[in-house]
């Protein structure tokens, strides 16, 4: 298992056991390989659990041509997305390349781009899905959390996902601590 996991908290004996359990579960669900570093704060006496995960670099982006069929007609390129997981990323990529005024989303999977003569130009644009990996890691973190944890709050940004969880009402101080852990992970430290 090739992940860097650090555990802190109020139970030093349980911390090492939980680190092992965390890595085993993340490995079993196939997400440990996508994680560069994990930082877990365990305070069962509060109860408060903060799990922060920094993801490894995302795989190389696919192109619009890989995830959609395109055709050019009368200075307009019609894009029909065939891989729905890339729908949001494709729209953002087209907006960034051509501007919102030239890109019209007809429905979730069909987009037109005005002022483009060939579909090859659109086909070559890189696009990636950032939603799916994040949702999969959050799902894996749910499996790792102790049973009975009802209140959860998610913080995402960059390549870091942080979950703060408690059995009781989430207190503002808990969210502040989680944000501090998240910011530390974004900066690369632990």
Secondary structure by P-SEA (a helix, b strand, c coil): cccccccccccccaaaaaaaaaaaaaaaacccccccbbbbbbcccccbbbbbbbbccccccccccccbbbbbcccbbbbbbccccaaaaaaaaaaaaccccccccccccbbbbcccccccccccbbbbbaaaaaaaaaaaaaaaccccccbbbbbbcccbbbbbbccccccaaaaaaaaaaaaaaaaccc
